[in-house]
């Protein structure tokens, strides 16, 4: 998988550089025939039309918040867990879970969970589908993450790879956040 990812980044980079070089040559020819200011205006208009209006893949989605009603998970401090679900050479799919005590009775815990694609994301886009956290015996929680990893060339989806991750986390082993 790592080889495929590195190849994908190099392919995206080569395509972008090739298109930029070709566009630069076209702008040079346009500037010779008309004027340099017309060439700059054409460049600005092209950049404005090429920008993507939807949310950037670098922005992480808001954390999903749930409340677990479990007296076994009673907390007196907030704890968190950060783990990499997918670790590629320059990119990682990172999960963050934070547990907060709620109320004075201690019979429920608020959970914030988020999953984001971090690092160099050339040609990759993460689309979360489902993020679940559920209590398990012996003060453990189970996490389920499902989503789609899109492989793109020049912002065109070539392949949609469904991915799913599950695991158990012992609440007592988690560090606290002040």
C-alpha positions in Angstrom: 0.0 0.0 0.0 2.9 2.4 0.7 4.3 1.9 -2.7 1.0 2.6 -4.3 0.6 5.8 -2.2 4.0 7.1 -3.1 3.4 6.3 -6.8 0.0 8.1 -6.5 1.7 11.3 -5.1 4.4 11.2 -7.8 1.8 10.8 -10.6 -0.3 13.7 -9.2 2.8 15.9 -9.0 3.9 15.0 -12.5 0.5 15.8 -13.9 0.2 19.1 -12.1 3.7 20.2 -13.1 3.1 19.2 -16.7 -0.2 21.1 -16.8 1.5 24.2 -15.2 4.3 24.1 -17.7 1.9 23.8 -20.6 -0.2 26.6 -19.2 2.9 28.8 -18.8 3.8 28.2 -22.4 0.3 29.1 -23.5 0.4 32.3 -21.5 3.8 33.2 -23.0 2.3 32.8 -26.5 -0.8 34.8 -25.6 1.4 37.6 -24.1 3.4 37.8 -27.3 0.3 38.0 -29.5 -1.7 40.4 -27.3 -0.2 42.0 -24.2 1.3 41.0 -20.9 -1.7 42.6 -19.0 -4.1 40.5 -21.1 -2.1 37.5 -20.2 -2.3 38.3 -16.5 -6.0 38.8 -16.7 -6.4 35.5 -18.5 -4.4 33.8 -15.8 -6.5 35.4 -13.0 -9.8 34.4 -14.6 -8.5 30.8 -15.1 -7.4 30.5 -11.5 -10.8 31.8 -10.3 -12.6 29.2 -12.4 -10.4 26.3 -11.4 -10.9 26.7 -7.6 -13.0 24.2 -6.0 -16.0 25.6 -4.1 -16.5 22.7 -1.7 -14.9 22.2 1.6 -11.1 21.5 1.6 -10.0 18.0 2.5 -7.5 19.7 4.9 -10.3 20.8 7.1 -11.4 18.2 9.6 -15.1 17.6 10.2 -16.5 18.7 13.5 -16.1 16.0 16.2 -19.0 13.7 16.6 -20.4 13.9 20.2 -22.3 11.2 21.9 -23.2 10.3 25.5 -22.6 6.9 26.9 -24.9 5.9 29.8 -22.6 3.5 31.7 -21.8 3.6 35.4 -18.8 1.3 34.8 -17.1 4.1 32.8 -17.5 6.7 35.6 -14.7 9.3 35.3 -13.4 12.0 37.5 -11.3 13.6 34.8 -11.3 13.9 31.0 -9.2 11.4 29.2 -8.2 11.1 25.5 -6.8 8.7 22.9 -5.0 9.6 19.7 -4.2 6.8 17.3 -3.3 6.4 13.6 -5.7 4.2 11.8 -3.8 4.3 8.5 -0.1 5.2 8.4 1.3 5.9 4.9 4.7 7.5 4.2 3.6 11.1 4.3 -0.1 10.8 5.3 -2.0 9.4 8.2 -5.6 8.8 9.0 -5.7 9.9 12.6 -8.5 9.3 15.2 -9.1 11.4 18.3 -11.4 10.2 21.1 -11.9 12.3 24.2 -14.1 11.2 27.2 -15.5 13.8 29.6 -17.3 13.2 32.9 -20.9 14.5 32.8 -22.8 15.6 35.9 -22.2 14.7 39.5 -23.8 11.3 39.4 -21.1 9.8 37.2 -23.4 7.4 35.4 -22.7 8.8 32.0 -19.7 9.9 29.9 -19.7 12.4 27.0 -17.6 11.2 24.0 -16.1 13.4 21.3 -14.7 11.5 18.4 -13.1 12.7 15.1 -11.2 11.1 12.3 -9.1 13.3 9.9 -6.6 12.8 7.1 -3.4 14.6 8.0 -0.1 15.2 6.2 0.5 15.4 2.5 -2.9 14.7 0.9 -2.1 14.9 -2.8 -4.7 12.7 -4.5 -6.4 11.5 -1.4 -9.7 12.5 0.3 -11.3 11.1 3.4 -15.0 10.9 3.7 -16.3 9.6 7.1 -19.5 7.5 7.0 -19.8 6.2 10.5 -18.1 6.9 13.8 -19.3 4.8 16.8 -18.0 4.4 20.4 -19.7 1.9 22.7 -18.9 0.7 26.3 -17.5 -2.8 26.9 -16.9 -4.7 30.2 -13.8 -4.0 32.3 -13.8 -0.3 31.7 -13.0 -0.5 28.0 -14.6 1.2 25.0 -14.9 -0.2 21.5 -14.5 2.2 18.5 -15.8 1.6 15.0 -14.8 3.8 12.1 -16.1 3.4 8.6 -15.5 5.7 5.7 -14.3 6.0 2.1 -10.8 6.9 1.0 -11.0 8.5 -2.4 -8.0 8.2 -4.7 -8.0 11.2 -7.1 -6.1 12.4 -10.1 -6.5 16.2 -10.7 -9.4 16.2 -8.3 -11.3 13.5 -10.3 -12.1 10.4 -8.3 -10.5 7.4 -9.8 -11.1 4.8 -7.1 -13.3 4.8 -3.9 -11.8 2.5 -1.3 -14.2 1.6 1.6 -12.3 1.2 4.8 -13.4 0.1 8.3 -11.4 0.1 11.6 -12.4 -1.3 14.9 -10.6 -1.7 18.2 -10.8 -1.7 22.0 -9.3 1.0 24.3 -8.8 0.5 28.0 -10.1 3.7 29.7 -7.8 3.3 32.7 -4.7 3.4 30.4 -5.6 6.7 28.7 -3.8 9.9 29.7 -5.7 12.8 31.1 -6.1 16.2 29.5 -5.9 19.2 31.8 
